[in-house]
Amino acid sequence: MEERLLLTPSQAARIRSFMEEKLLFTRAESARILSISLRTLDSMAARKEIATRKVGRKVLIHRDALELFARRDHATREATL
């Protein structure tokens, strides 16, 4: 089951402030910003739906890639029973 994080207005404001200060984000930070699970983010990166950069052992995501993904239209998958 995919875990989604719902943000309060104050949490959303802190994230906006945080995003204005940083240029690159870790996978965990990026998933939190996009309100998706880490597993979903990893799947998106594997499908090249979001650009990542590897610095040493860390996988980082540029602020512009997060904003581009957030503004893009996304297809939804139909649930299968």
N, C-alpha and C positions, 0 to 999 in steps of 0.2 A: 504494500500500500504506500502510495506517495504521500509524503508529509509536506503540507503547505503551512507557511507561517503567515499569520495575519498581523498586520502592524497597526498600532494605535497612531493617531495623528502626531503625537510627540515623538514616537519612534521613527515615523516617516520623515519628520523634520530633521532628526539627528542623522538619518541616512543621507538626506540631501546635503547637509552640511559636510558630512564625512566624504561624500563623493566629490564635492567641490575642492577638497584639499588633496586627495590622492589621485594618482594617475593610473596605477596598476593595482588590481585587486586579486586576492587569492581566490581559489575555487569556492571555499566556504563563504567568504564575503560576497562574492558574485551571486551565489545561490540565494543568500539572504536578501540581497538588494532586489533580485528579480522575483522573490517570493516563490521559488521553486526548490525542489529537493536537489541535493548534491548529485544524486544518481541521474536525475533529469538533465542537469547541467553537463555532466560527463557524456551522456548520450548525445546531447546537442553538439558538443565539441567534437565527438567522434564522427558525426555526420556533417561536420563543417558548417553548422548553422550559426555558430558563434566563434569568432577568431580567438585563439589563445596564443600565448607566447611562453616558451619554456626558458627559464633562467636557472641554470644549474638543475637541481631536482624539483624546483617549484614550477607549477603551471600557473601563469598569471593571465589575467584578462584586462585589457585596456578599457578605461572608462568610456571611450567612444564606441567600443564594441557592445558594451552593455546598453548604452543609450540607443544605438542603432537597432539592437534586438528588441528593446522595449517599445520602440515606435513602429516596428514592422507589423504588418498583418500576419496572423498565424492561422494555419489550417488546424482544425480540430479533428481528432480521431473519433469515429463512432464507437461506442462501447459494444463489445460483442458478448453475448451471453453464452 
